[in-house]
Amino acid sequence: MLASDILSRVTDQLNDAGYTRWTEAEVLRYMSDGQREIAMKLPRAVAKTSVVQMAANDTRQSIPADGSSLIRVSRNMGSDGATPGNDITLADRETLSKFNPGRHSAVGSTVIKHYLYEADDNPYEFEVEPRTHATTPVYAELVYAQIPAELTTNTDTLTVIDTYSNALVEYTTYRTLDKETEYGGPDGRAAAHLGRFYAALGVSGSN
């Protein structure tokens, strides 16, 4: 979905199709904020699947630079990044430490069995077990939440998946009206759009 698809719906609600009161650039900024808000509330709304080469000879790994948090490490993808292999399962630190206390210095492997992810401590890194091989490339399929790019033109592609387009319309409309106290404050329209935004996401405003 393109930014223009959301712009047209927002400007229809604002009765400002010609960008008389709000410029297109301004509405795009609010839309960018909306994408980031959605990504923070629901990482799955900006989920991306990628095959990523793991750091060699290490248990500690990083998500791609365009990611904000890990959703899942799905499966091995061979030494060429194109050969589907065994699933990779989520484990916890206590279990890994109990059954393989020397895993950080153990002999490396070309096949990952488990991963450990503690988002509250560091959302950008995760660990794998066993340690990756020192010389043979190790690839894994990751699902992670993207960091939405700033929207600058109406032809930009949205990061948020189409399912949440209505939520993005509501947030963008809320922000435009919230700025204009003459239109957004007295009649409560801005607050109403914000409420519909949270309802569309299925979350409360305090989350």
Backbone as JSON Lines, residues from 0, in Angstrom:
{"i":0,"aa":"M","n":[0.84,-1.19,0.0],"ca":[0.0,0.0,0.0],"c":[0.88,1.24,0.0]}
{"i":1,"aa":"L","n":[0.47,2.25,-0.76],"ca":[1.23,3.49,-0.86],"c":[0.7,4.55,0.11]}
{"i":2,"aa":"A","n":[1.54,5.52,0.4],"ca":[1.14,6.62,1.27],"c":[-0.07,7.36,0.69]}
{"i":3,"aa":"S","n":[-0.15,7.42,-0.64],"ca":[-1.27,8.12,-1.29],"c":[-2.63,7.51,-0.93]}
{"i":4,"aa":"D","n":[-2.65,6.2,-0.69],"ca":[-3.91,5.54,-0.33],"c":[-4.44,6.05,1.01]}
{"i":5,"aa":"I","n":[-3.54,6.28,1.95],"ca":[-3.93,6.8,3.26],"c":[-4.22,8.29,3.17]}
{"i":6,"aa":"L","n":[-3.4,9.01,2.41],"ca":[-3.61,10.46,2.25],"c":[-5.0,10.78,1.75]}
{"i":7,"aa":"S","n":[-5.45,10.05,0.75],"ca":[-6.75,10.35,0.17],"c":[-7.87,10.14,1.18]}
{"i":8,"aa":"R","n":[-7.75,9.13,2.03],"ca":[-8.79,8.87,3.03],"c":[-8.76,9.92,4.14]}
{"i":9,"aa":"V","n":[-7.55,10.33,4.52],"ca":[-7.44,11.34,5.57],"c":[-7.98,12.68,5.09]}
{"i":10,"aa":"T","n":[-7.57,13.08,3.91],"ca":[-8.02,14.39,3.4],"c":[-9.53,14.39,3.13]}
{"i":11,"aa":"D","n":[-10.09,13.23,2.81],"ca":[-11.55,13.14,2.68],"c":[-12.22,13.42,4.02]}
{"i":12,"aa":"Q","n":[-11.67,12.84,5.1],"ca":[-12.25,13.07,6.43],"c":[-12.09,14.52,6.87]}
{"i":13,"aa":"L","n":[-11.01,15.14,6.42],"ca":[-10.73,16.52,6.81],"c":[-11.4,17.54,5.9]}
{"i":14,"aa":"N","n":[-12.02,17.04,4.82],"ca":[-12.56,17.94,3.8],"c":[-11.49,18.92,3.31]}
{"i":15,"aa":"D","n":[-10.31,18.36,3.05],"ca":[-9.18,19.19,2.65],"c":[-8.38,18.5,1.55]}
{"i":16,"aa":"A","n":[-9.09,18.03,0.52],"ca":[-8.44,17.3,-0.56],"c":[-7.4,18.15,-1.3]}
{"i":17,"aa":"G","n":[-7.55,19.45,-1.27],"ca":[-6.61,20.33,-1.96],"c":[-5.46,20.8,-1.09]}
{"i":18,"aa":"Y","n":[-5.37,20.27,0.13],"ca":[-4.32,20.65,1.08],"c":[-4.29,22.16,1.33]}
{"i":19,"aa":"T","n":[-5.49,22.69,1.61],"ca":[-5.6,24.12,1.89],"c":[-5.2,24.43,3.32]}
{"i":20,"aa":"R","n":[-5.63,23.6,4.24],"ca":[-5.35,23.87,5.66],"c":[-4.12,23.12,6.15]}
{"i":21,"aa":"W","n":[-3.93,21.91,5.67],"ca":[-2.76,21.11,6.04],"c":[-2.0,20.76,4.77]}
{"i":22,"aa":"T","n":[-0.71,20.93,4.77],"ca":[0.09,20.58,3.6],"c":[0.27,19.06,3.53]}
{"i":23,"aa":"E","n":[0.56,18.58,2.32],"ca":[0.8,17.15,2.15],"c":[2.0,16.7,2.99]}
{"i":24,"aa":"A","n":[3.04,17.5,3.02],"ca":[4.24,17.15,3.8],"c":[3.9,17.01,5.28]}
{"i":25,"aa":"E","n":[3.03,17.88,5.77],"ca":[2.64,17.83,7.18],"c":[1.87,16.56,7.49]}
{"i":26,"aa":"V","n":[0.93,16.22,6.61],"ca":[0.14,15.0,6.83],"c":[1.03,13.76,6.74]}
{"i":27,"aa":"L","n":[2.01,13.78,5.85],"ca":[2.94,12.66,5.74],"c":[3.76,12.49,7.01]}
{"i":28,"aa":"R","n":[4.12,13.6,7.65],"ca":[4.86,13.51,8.92],"c":[4.0,12.84,9.99]}
{"i":29,"aa":"Y","n":[2.74,13.22,10.04],"ca":[1.84,12.6,11.02],"c":[1.64,11.12,10.7]}
{"i":30,"aa":"M","n":[1.58,10.78,9.42],"ca":[1.44,9.39,9.01],"c":[2.67,8.59,9.41]}
{"i":31,"aa":"S","n":[3.84,9.19,9.27],"ca":[5.08,8.53,9.7],"c":[5.05,8.26,11.2]}
{"i":32,"aa":"D","n":[4.58,9.24,11.95],"ca":[4.44,9.05,13.4],"c":[3.46,7.92,13.7]}
{"i":33,"aa":"G","n":[2.41,7.84,12.9],"ca":[1.42,6.8,13.08],"c":[1.99,5.42,12.85]}
{"i":34,"aa":"Q","n":[2.82,5.29,11.84],"ca":[3.45,3.99,11.59],"c":[4.33,3.57,12.76]}
{"i":35,"aa":"R","n":[5.09,4.53,13.29],"ca":[5.95,4.21,14.42],"c":[5.13,3.85,15.66]}
{"i":36,"aa":"E","n":[4.01,4.54,15.85],"ca":[3.14,4.24,16.99],"c":[2.56,2.84,16.87]}
{"i":37,"aa":"I","n":[2.12,2.48,15.67],"ca":[1.58,1.14,15.44],"c":[2.66,0.09,15.66]}
{"i":38,"aa":"A","n":[3.86,0.35,15.16],"ca":[4.97,-0.6,15.32],"c":[5.3,-0.82,16.79]}
{"i":39,"aa":"M","n":[5.21,0.23,17.59],"ca":[5.5,0.11,19.01],"c":[4.41,-0.68,19.73]}
{"i":40,"aa":"K","n":[3.15,-0.46,19.35],"ca":[2.05,-1.16,20.0],"c":[1.93,-2.61,19.53]}
{"i":41,"aa":"L","n":[2.13,-2.82,18.2],"ca":[1.96,-4.15,17.62],"c":[3.1,-4.45,16.65]}
{"i":42,"aa":"P","n":[4.2,-5.01,17.12],"ca":[5.33,-5.31,16.25],"c":[4.96,-6.16,15.04]}
{"i":43,"aa":"R","n":[3.96,-7.02,15.18],"ca":[3.58,-7.88,14.06],"c":[3.02,-7.08,12.88]}
{"i":44,"aa":"A","n":[2.59,-5.85,13.14],"ca":[2.05,-5.03,12.06],"c":[3.12,-4.57,11.09]}
{"i":45,"aa":"V","n":[4.38,-4.66,11.51],"ca":[5.49,-4.27,10.64],"c":[6.48,-5.43,10.49]}
{"i":46,"aa":"A","n":[5.95,-6.65,10.56],"ca":[6.8,-7.84,10.51],"c":[7.44,-8.01,9.14]}
{"i":47,"aa":"K","n":[8.69,-8.45,9.15],"ca":[9.45,-8.71,7.93],"c":[10.19,-10.03,8.1]}
{"i":48,"aa":"T","n":[10.18,-10.86,7.07],"ca":[10.91,-12.13,7.09],"c":[12.13,-12.02,6.2]}
{"i":49,"aa":"S","n":[13.29,-12.34,6.76],"ca":[14.54,-12.25,6.01],"c":[15.46,-13.41,6.37]}
{"i":50,"aa":"V","n":[16.25,-13.82,5.39],"ca":[17.3,-14.8,5.65],"c":[18.57,-14.01,5.98]}
{"i":51,"aa":"V","n":[19.14,-14.28,7.13],"ca":[20.25,-13.48,7.65],"c":[21.45,-14.38,7.96]}
{"i":52,"aa":"Q","n":[22.64,-13.94,7.54],"ca":[23.84,-14.68,7.88],"c":[24.22,-14.37,9.32]}
{"i":53,"aa":"M","n":[24.43,-15.43,10.09],"ca":[24.77,-15.27,11.49],"c":[26.25,-14.9,11.64]}
{"i":54,"aa":"A","n":[26.56,-14.19,12.71],"ca":[27.96,-13.88,13.02],"c":[28.7,-15.18,13.29]}
{"i":55,"aa":"A","n":[29.89,-15.3,12.75],"ca":[30.66,-16.54,12.86],"c":[31.23,-16.76,14.25]}
{"i":56,"aa":"N","n":[31.28,-18.04,14.64],"ca":[31.99,-18.45,15.86],"c":[31.5,-17.72,17.11]}
{"i":57,"aa":"D","n":[30.18,-17.58,17.22],"ca":[29.63,-16.81,18.34],"c":[28.24,-17.3,18.67]}
{"i":58,"aa":"T","n":[27.83,-17.09,19.92],"ca":[26.45,-17.37,20.33],"c":[25.6,-16.1,20.23]}
{"i":59,"aa":"R","n":[26.24,-14.95,20.34],"ca":[25.51,-13.69,20.32],"c":[25.31,-13.21,18.89]}
{"i":60,"aa":"Q","n":[24.07,-12.84,18.57],"ca":[23.72,-12.41,17.23],"c":[22.9,-11.13,17.28]}
{"i":61,"aa":"S","n":[22.81,-10.45,16.14],"ca":[22.06,-9.19,16.07],"c":[20.97,-9.27,15.01]}
{"i":62,"aa":"I","n":[19.87,-8.58,15.24],"ca":[18.85,-8.48,14.21],"c":[19.33,-7.5,13.14]}
{"i":63,"aa":"P","n":[18.74,-7.5,11.94],"ca":[19.16,-6.58,10.89],"c":[19.04,-5.11,11.31]}
{"i":64,"aa":"A","n":[19.8,-4.26,10.65],"ca":[19.88,-2.84,11.01],"c":[18.55,-2.13,10.89]}
{"i":65,"aa":"D","n":[17.64,-2.63,10.05],"ca":[16.34,-1.96,9.88],"c":[15.29,-2.5,10.85]}
{"i":66,"aa":"G","n":[15.72,-3.28,11.85],"ca":[14.77,-3.87,12.78],"c":[14.77,-3.2,14.14]}
{"i":67,"aa":"S","n":[13.65,-3.29,14.83],"ca":[13.53,-2.74,16.18],"c":[13.41,-3.82,17.24]}
{"i":68,"aa":"S","n":[12.96,-5.01,16.84],"ca":[12.84,-6.12,17.8],"c":[12.68,-7.42,17.04]}
{"i":69,"aa":"L","n":[13.04,-8.5,17.69],"ca":[12.91,-9.83,17.1],"c":[11.53,-10.4,17.4]}
{"i":70,"aa":"I","n":[10.94,-11.03,16.41],"ca":[9.67,-11.72,16.62],"c":[9.9,-13.23,16.71]}
{"i":71,"aa":"R","n":[10.73,-13.76,15.82],"ca":[10.96,-15.2,15.83],"c":[12.2,-15.53,15.01]}
{"i":72,"aa":"V","n":[12.95,-16.54,15.44],"ca":[13.97,-17.18,14.6],"c":[13.34,-18.48,14.13]}
{"i":73,"aa":"S","n":[13.09,-18.6,12.85],"ca":[12.23,-19.68,12.36],"c":[12.94,-20.98,12.05]}
{"i":74,"aa":"R","n":[13.98,-20.9,11.2],"ca":[14.59,-22.15,10.73],"c":[15.99,-21.9,10.19]}
{"i":75,"aa":"N","n":[16.75,-23.0,10.08],"ca":[18.06,-22.94,9.45],"c":[17.88,-22.8,7.94]}
{"i":76,"aa":"M","n":[18.84,-22.12,7.31],"ca":[18.78,-21.93,5.87],"c":[20.09,-22.31,5.18]}
{"i":77,"aa":"G","n":[20.82,-23.25,5.78],"ca":[22.0,-23.81,5.16],"c":[23.17,-22.85,5.09]}
{"i":78,"aa":"S","n":[24.23,-23.3,4.44],"ca":[25.44,-22.48,4.32],"c":[25.37,-21.54,3.13]}
{"i":79,"aa":"D","n":[24.32,-21.7,2.29],"ca":[24.14,-20.83,1.13],"c":[23.01,-19.83,1.3]}
{"i":80,"aa":"G","n":[22.28,-19.93,2.41],"ca":[21.17,-19.02,2.67],"c":[19.93,-19.34,1.87]}
{"i":81,"aa":"A","n":[19.92,-20.49,1.18],"ca":[18.8,-20.82,0.3],"c":[18.31,-22.26,0.48]}
{"i":82,"aa":"T","n":[18.85,-22.95,1.47],"ca":[18.49,-24.35,1.69],"c":[17.75,-24.5,3.01]}
{"i":83,"aa":"P","n":[16.42,-24.63,2.97],"ca":[15.66,-24.76,4.22],"c":[16.1,-25.97,5.03]}
{"i":84,"aa":"G","n":[16.25,-25.76,6.33],"ca":[16.67,-26.84,7.22],"c":[15.76,-26.97,8.41]}
{"i":85,"aa":"N","n":[16.31,-27.47,9.51],"ca":[15.52,-27.73,10.72],"c":[14.97,-26.45,11.34]}
{"i":86,"aa":"D","n":[13.82,-26.59,12.01],"ca":[13.26,-25.48,12.77],"c":[14.21,-25.11,13.92]}
{"i":87,"aa":"I","n":[14.12,-23.87,14.35],"ca":[14.88,-23.37,15.49],"c":[13.88,-23.0,16.57]}
{"i":88,"aa":"T","n":[14.04,-23.54,17.75],"ca":[13.05,-23.35,18.81],"c":[13.54,-22.36,19.87]}
{"i":89,"aa":"L","n":[12.59,-21.69,20.48],"ca":[12.88,-20.72,21.54],"c":[13.18,-21.46,22.84]}
{"i":90,"aa":"A","n":[14.22,-21.05,23.52],"ca":[14.58,-21.63,24.81],"c":[14.76,-20.49,25.82]}
{"i":91,"aa":"D","n":[14.92,-20.84,27.07],"ca":[15.16,-19.83,28.09],"c":[16.58,-19.99,28.63]}
{"i":92,"aa":"R","n":[17.1,-18.93,29.24],"ca":[18.49,-18.92,29.69],"c":[18.78,-20.01,30.72]}
{"i":93,"aa":"E","n":[17.87,-20.2,31.64],"ca":[18.09,-21.2,32.69],"c":[18.26,-22.6,32.1]}
{"i":94,"aa":"T","n":[17.41,-22.92,31.11],"ca":[17.49,-24.24,30.49],"c":[18.79,-24.41,29.71]}
{"i":95,"aa":"L","n":[19.14,-23.4,28.92],"ca":[20.37,-23.48,28.14],"c":[21.59,-23.59,29.05]}
{"i":96,"aa":"S","n":[21.62,-22.82,30.11],"ca":[22.76,-22.84,31.03],"c":[22.86,-24.16,31.77]}
{"i":97,"aa":"K","n":[21.72,-24.77,32.05],"ca":[21.7,-26.03,32.78],"c":[22.24,-27.18,31.94]}
{"i":98,"aa":"F","n":[21.79,-27.26,30.7],"ca":[22.16,-28.4,29.86],"c":[23.42,-28.16,29.03]}
{"i":99,"aa":"N","n":[23.81,-26.91,28.87],"ca":[25.02,-26.63,28.11],"c":[25.71,-25.42,28.69]}
{"i":100,"aa":"P","n":[26.28,-25.54,29.9],"ca":[26.88,-24.38,30.57],"c":[28.08,-23.81,29.83]}
{"i":101,"aa":"G","n":[28.73,-24.61,29.0],"ca":[29.9,-24.13,28.27],"c":[29.6,-23.74,26.84]}
{"i":102,"aa":"R","n":[28.33,-23.43,26.57],"ca":[27.91,-23.21,25.18],"c":[28.61,-22.03,24.51]}
{"i":103,"aa":"H","n":[29.03,-21.04,25.26],"ca":[29.65,-19.86,24.65],"c":[31.06,-20.15,24.11]}
{"i":104,"aa":"S","n":[31.68,-21.21,24.62],"ca":[33.03,-21.57,24.18],"c":[33.09,-22.94,23.53]}
{"i":105,"aa":"A","n":[31.94,-23.57,23.34],"ca":[31.89,-24.91,22.75],"c":[32.25,-24.87,21.27]}
{"i":106,"aa":"V","n":[32.5,-26.04,20.7],"ca":[32.8,-26.15,19.28],"c":[31.61,-25.66,18.47]}
{"i":107,"aa":"G","n":[31.89,-24.88,17.44],"ca":[30.83,-24.32,16.62],"c":[30.14,-25.35,15.75]}
{"i":108,"aa":"S","n":[28.91,-25.0,15.33],"ca":[28.1,-25.9,14.51],"c":[27.54,-25.15,13.31]}
{"i":109,"aa":"T","n":[27.21,-25.89,12.26],"ca":[26.59,-25.29,11.09],"c":[25.07,-25.31,11.2]}
{"i":110,"aa":"V","n":[24.54,-25.91,12.26],"ca":[23.09,-26.01,12.45],"c":[22.72,-25.43,13.82]}
{"i":111,"aa":"I","n":[21.8,-24.49,13.82],"ca":[21.31,-23.9,15.06],"c":[20.11,-24.71,15.56]}
{"i":112,"aa":"K","n":[20.08,-25.0,16.85],"ca":[18.97,-25.75,17.44],"c":[17.99,-24.84,18.17]}
{"i":113,"aa":"H","n":[18.52,-23.9,18.95],"ca":[17.68,-23.05,19.8],"c":[18.13,-21.59,19.71]}
{"i":114,"aa":"Y","n":[17.23,-20.72,20.13],"ca":[17.61,-19.31,20.29],"c":[17.05,-18.79,21.59]}
{"i":115,"aa":"L","n":[17.69,-17.76,22.1],"ca":[17.31,-17.11,23.35],"c":[17.13,-15.63,23.06]}
{"i":116,"aa":"Y","n":[16.0,-15.09,23.51],"ca":[15.73,-13.67,23.25],"c":[15.1,-13.05,24.48]}
{"i":117,"aa":"E","n":[15.73,-12.0,24.97],"ca":[15.24,-11.27,26.14],"c":[15.07,-9.81,25.75]}
{"i":118,"aa":"A","n":[13.89,-9.5,25.23],"ca":[13.63,-8.18,24.64],"c":[13.78,-7.05,25.63]}
{"i":119,"aa":"D","n":[13.42,-7.29,26.88],"ca":[13.49,-6.22,27.88],"c":[14.94,-5.8,28.15]}
{"i":120,"aa":"D","n":[15.86,-6.74,28.0],"ca":[17.27,-6.44,28.26],"c":[17.93,-5.79,27.04]}
{"i":121,"aa":"N","n":[17.69,-6.35,25.87],"ca":[18.28,-5.82,24.63],"c":[17.45,-6.32,23.45]}
{"i":122,"aa":"P","n":[16.57,-5.49,22.9],"ca":[15.7,-5.94,21.81],"c":[16.43,-6.17,20.49]}
{"i":123,"aa":"Y","n":[17.69,-5.71,20.4],"ca":[18.42,-5.8,19.14],"c":[19.31,-7.04,19.03]}
{"i":124,"aa":"E","n":[19.44,-7.79,20.11],"ca":[20.33,-8.95,20.08],"c":[19.61,-10.19,20.59]}
{"i":125,"aa":"F","n":[20.11,-11.34,20.15],"ca":[19.61,-12.62,20.63],"c":[20.79,-13.59,20.67]}
{"i":126,"aa":"E","n":[20.6,-14.75,21.27],"ca":[21.65,-15.76,21.33],"c":[21.19,-17.03,20.64]}
{"i":127,"aa":"V","n":[22.14,-17.78,20.13],"ca":[21.83,-19.05,19.49],"c":[22.59,-20.17,20.19]}
{"i":128,"aa":"E","n":[22.05,-21.37,20.05],"ca":[22.7,-22.56,20.61],"c":[22.54,-23.68,19.59]}
{"i":129,"aa":"P","n":[23.6,-24.34,19.2],"ca":[24.98,-24.13,19.64],"c":[25.63,-22.9,18.99]}
{"i":130,"aa":"R","n":[26.83,-22.64,19.4],"ca":[27.65,-21.58,18.82],"c":[27.81,-21.82,17.32]}
{"i":131,"aa":"T","n":[27.82,-20.74,16.54],"ca":[27.95,-20.89,15.09],"c":[29.36,-21.31,14.69]}
{"i":132,"aa":"H","n":[29.43,-21.92,13.52],"ca":[30.71,-22.43,13.01],"c":[31.66,-21.27,12.72]}
{"i":133,"aa":"A","n":[32.95,-21.52,12.89],"ca":[33.95,-20.47,12.71],"c":[34.2,-20.12,11.26]}
{"i":134,"aa":"T","n":[34.08,-21.11,10.35],"ca":[34.42,-20.86,8.94],"c":[33.29,-21.1,7.96]}
{"i":135,"aa":"T","n":[32.43,-22.04,8.25],"ca":[31.3,-22.32,7.34],"c":[30.17,-21.35,7.62]}
{"i":136,"aa":"P","n":[29.67,-20.65,6.59],"ca":[28.57,-19.7,6.82],"c":[27.33,-20.38,7.4]}
{"i":137,"aa":"V","n":[26.66,-19.69,8.29],"ca":[25.43,-20.19,8.9],"c":[24.33,-19.15,8.67]}
{"i":138,"aa":"Y","n":[23.27,-19.56,8.01],"ca":[22.15,-18.66,7.74],"c":[20.9,-19.13,8.49]}
{"i":139,"aa":"A","n":[20.1,-18.17,8.92],"ca":[18.83,-18.48,9.58],"c":[17.76,-17.54,9.07]}
{"i":140,"aa":"E","n":[16.53,-18.02,9.08],"ca":[15.39,-17.19,8.7],"c":[14.84,-16.51,9.94]}
{"i":141,"aa":"L","n":[14.79,-15.18,9.89],"ca":[14.31,-14.37,11.01],"c":[13.02,-13.65,10.64]}
{"i":142,"aa":"V","n":[12.16,-13.52,11.61],"ca":[11.0,-12.63,11.5],"c":[11.21,-11.53,12.54]}
{"i":143,"aa":"Y","n":[11.21,-10.29,12.09],"ca":[11.46,-9.19,13.02],"c":[10.6,-7.98,12.67]}
{"i":144,"aa":"A","n":[10.49,-7.09,13.63],"ca":[9.72,-5.86,13.42],"c":[10.61,-4.8,12.79]}
{"i":145,"aa":"Q","n":[10.16,-4.27,11.67],"ca":[10.93,-3.23,10.99],"c":[10.77,-1.88,11.68]}
{"i":146,"aa":"I","n":[11.75,-1.03,11.48],"ca":[11.63,0.37,11.87],"c":[11.03,1.11,10.68]}
{"i":147,"aa":"P","n":[9.82,1.65,10.81],"ca":[9.2,2.32,9.66],"c":[10.03,3.5,9.16]}
{"i":148,"aa":"A","n":[10.23,3.55,7.86],"ca":[10.97,4.65,7.26],"c":[10.11,5.91,7.23]}
{"i":149,"aa":"E","n":[10.76,7.07,7.29],"ca":[10.03,8.34,7.21],"c":[9.42,8.49,5.83]}
{"i":150,"aa":"L","n":[8.15,8.85,5.79],"ca":[7.44,9.05,4.51],"c":[7.67,10.47,4.03]}
{"i":151,"aa":"T","n":[8.11,10.62,2.81],"ca":[8.39,11.96,2.28],"c":[7.6,12.3,1.02]}
{"i":152,"aa":"T","n":[7.1,11.27,0.32],"ca":[6.3,11.52,-0.88],"c":[5.07,10.61,-0.85]}
{"i":153,"aa":"N","n":[4.07,10.96,-1.64],"ca":[2.85,10.15,-1.65],"c":[3.02,8.83,-2.38]}
{"i":154,"aa":"T","n":[4.17,8.63,-3.03],"ca":[4.43,7.36,-3.71],"c":[5.25,6.39,-2.85]}
{"i":155,"aa":"D","n":[5.59,6.8,-1.63],"ca":[6.33,5.92,-0.74],"c":[5.46,4.73,-0.32]}
{"i":156,"aa":"T","n":[6.09,3.58,-0.17],"ca":[5.39,2.38,0.25],"c":[5.34,2.34,1.78]}
{"i":157,"aa":"L","n":[4.18,1.99,2.32],"ca":[4.01,1.92,3.76],"c":[4.72,0.69,4.33]}
{"i":158,"aa":"T","n":[5.21,0.8,5.53],"ca":[5.79,-0.33,6.23],"c":[4.7,-1.15,6.91]}
{"i":159,"aa":"V","n":[3.71,-0.49,7.44],"ca":[2.59,-1.16,8.11],"c":[1.81,-1.98,7.09]}
{"i":160,"aa":"I","n":[1.46,-3.21,7.44],"ca":[0.71,-4.05,6.52],"c":[-0.72,-3.52,6.35]}
{"i":161,"aa":"D","n":[-1.34,-3.91,5.24],"ca":[-2.64,-3.36,4.85],"c":[-3.72,-3.54,5.93]}
{"i":162,"aa":"T","n":[-3.6,-4.6,6.72],"ca":[-4.6,-4.88,7.75],"c":[-4.81,-3.69,8.68]}
{"i":163,"aa":"Y","n":[-3.76,-2.91,8.89],"ca":[-3.82,-1.81,9.85],"c":[-3.94,-0.44,9.17]}
{"i":164,"aa":"S","n":[-4.39,-0.44,7.92],"ca":[-4.54,0.83,7.2],"c":[-5.59,1.73,7.85]}
{"i":165,"aa":"N","n":[-6.68,1.15,8.34],"ca":[-7.71,1.97,8.99],"c":[-7.16,2.62,10.26]}
{"i":166,"aa":"A","n":[-6.36,1.88,11.0],"ca":[-5.76,2.45,12.2],"c":[-4.85,3.62,11.84]}
{"i":167,"aa":"L","n":[-4.11,3.49,10.75],"ca":[-3.2,4.56,10.33],"c":[-3.99,5.79,9.88]}
{"i":168,"aa":"V","n":[-5.11,5.58,9.23],"ca":[-5.98,6.7,8.85],"c":[-6.46,7.44,10.09]}
{"i":169,"aa":"E","n":[-6.91,6.69,11.1],"ca":[-7.43,7.3,12.31],"c":[-6.35,8.08,13.06]}
{"i":170,"aa":"Y","n":[-5.14,7.52,13.15],"ca":[-4.08,8.22,13.86],"c":[-3.68,9.5,13.13]}
{"i":171,"aa":"T","n":[-3.54,9.41,11.82],"ca":[-3.13,10.58,11.05],"c":[-4.17,11.68,11.13]}
{"i":172,"aa":"T","n":[-5.44,11.3,11.08],"ca":[-6.51,12.28,11.2],"c":[-6.52,12.9,12.59]}
{"i":173,"aa":"Y","n":[-6.31,12.07,13.59],"ca":[-6.22,12.57,14.97],"c":[-5.13,13.63,15.1]}
{"i":174,"aa":"R","n":[-3.94,13.36,14.56],"ca":[-2.83,14.3,14.71],"c":[-3.1,15.62,13.99]}
{"i":175,"aa":"T","n":[-3.7,15.56,12.83],"ca":[-3.99,16.8,12.11],"c":[-5.0,17.64,12.86]}
{"i":176,"aa":"L","n":[-6.05,17.0,13.37],"ca":[-7.07,17.73,14.1],"c":[-6.58,18.21,15.46]}
{"i":177,"aa":"D","n":[-5.71,17.44,16.08],"ca":[-5.2,17.79,17.39],"c":[-4.39,19.09,17.35]}
{"i":178,"aa":"K","n":[-3.75,19.33,16.23],"ca":[-2.98,20.56,16.07],"c":[-3.89,21.78,16.0]}
{"i":179,"aa":"E","n":[-5.03,21.59,15.37],"ca":[-5.95,22.7,15.15],"c":[-6.97,22.76,16.28]}
{"i":180,"aa":"T","n":[-6.67,23.48,17.32],"ca":[-7.59,23.52,18.46],"c":[-8.96,24.08,18.07]}
{"i":181,"aa":"E","n":[-8.98,24.89,17.05],"ca":[-10.24,25.47,16.61],"c":[-11.18,24.39,16.1]}
{"i":182,"aa":"Y","n":[-10.56,23.33,15.47],"ca":[-11.38,22.26,14.9],"c":[-11.32,20.98,15.72]}
{"i":183,"aa":"G","n":[-10.16,20.71,16.35],"ca":[-9.99,19.44,17.04],"c":[-10.37,19.48,18.5]}
{"i":184,"aa":"G","n":[-10.21,20.61,19.17],"ca":[-10.43,20.64,20.6],"c":[-11.88,20.73,21.01]}
{"i":185,"aa":"P","n":[-12.58,21.79,20.63],"ca":[-13.92,22.02,21.15],"c":[-14.92,20.91,20.87]}
{"i":186,"aa":"D","n":[-14.88,20.33,19.66],"ca":[-15.91,19.34,19.35],"c":[-15.46,17.91,19.61]}
{"i":187,"aa":"G","n":[-14.23,17.73,20.08],"ca":[-13.77,16.4,20.46],"c":[-13.47,15.46,19.32]}
{"i":188,"aa":"R","n":[-13.38,15.99,18.1],"ca":[-13.14,15.09,16.97],"c":[-11.78,14.42,17.04]}
{"i":189,"aa":"A","n":[-10.75,15.16,17.47],"ca":[-9.42,14.57,17.55],"c":[-9.42,13.39,18.51]}
{"i":190,"aa":"A","n":[-10.01,13.57,19.69],"ca":[-10.05,12.51,20.68],"c":[-10.82,11.29,20.16]}
{"i":191,"aa":"A","n":[-11.87,11.55,19.4],"ca":[-12.67,10.45,18.85],"c":[-11.84,9.62,17.88]}
{"i":192,"aa":"H","n":[-11.05,10.29,17.05],"ca":[-10.2,9.55,16.09],"c":[-9.11,8.78,16.82]}
{"i":193,"aa":"L","n":[-8.57,9.34,17.9],"ca":[-7.57,8.63,18.68],"c":[-8.18,7.38,19.3]}
{"i":194,"aa":"G","n":[-9.39,7.49,19.8],"ca":[-10.07,6.33,20.36],"c":[-10.3,5.25,19.33]}
{"i":195,"aa":"R","n":[-10.66,5.64,18.12],"ca":[-10.87,4.66,17.05],"c":[-9.54,4.02,16.62]}
{"i":196,"aa":"F","n":[-8.46,4.78,16.74],"ca":[-7.13,4.23,16.44],"c":[-6.82,3.08,17.38]}
{"i":197,"aa":"Y","n":[-6.98,3.3,18.68],"ca":[-6.71,2.24,19.65],"c":[-7.66,1.07,19.47]}
{"i":198,"aa":"A","n":[-8.9,1.36,19.16],"ca":[-9.88,0.28,18.94],"c":[-9.49,-0.57,17.74]}
{"i":199,"aa":"A","n":[-9.02,0.06,16.68],"ca":[-8.61,-0.66,15.48],"c":[-7.43,-1.59,15.76]}
{"i":200,"aa":"L","n":[-6.56,-1.18,16.69],"ca":[-5.41,-2.0,17.05],"c":[-5.77,-3.06,18.08]}
{"i":201,"aa":"G","n":[-6.9,-2.86,18.76],"ca":[-7.29,-3.79,19.81],"c":[-6.5,-3.62,21.08]}
{"i":202,"aa":"V","n":[-6.02,-2.37,21.34],"ca":[-5.26,-2.09,22.55],"c":[-5.86,-0.88,23.24]}
{"i":203,"aa":"S","n":[-5.46,-0.66,24.47],"ca":[-5.9,0.52,25.19],"c":[-4.87,1.62,25.04]}
{"i":204,"aa":"G","n":[-5.28,2.83,25.28],"ca":[-4.36,3.97,25.15],"c":[-3.24,3.96,26.15]}
{"i":205,"aa":"S","n":[-3.37,3.19,27.21],"ca":[-2.33,3.16,28.24],"c":[-1.27,2.11,27.97]}
{"i":206,"aa":"N","n":[-1.48,1.25,26.96],"ca":[-0.51,0.18,26.68],"c":[0.76,0.73,26.04]}
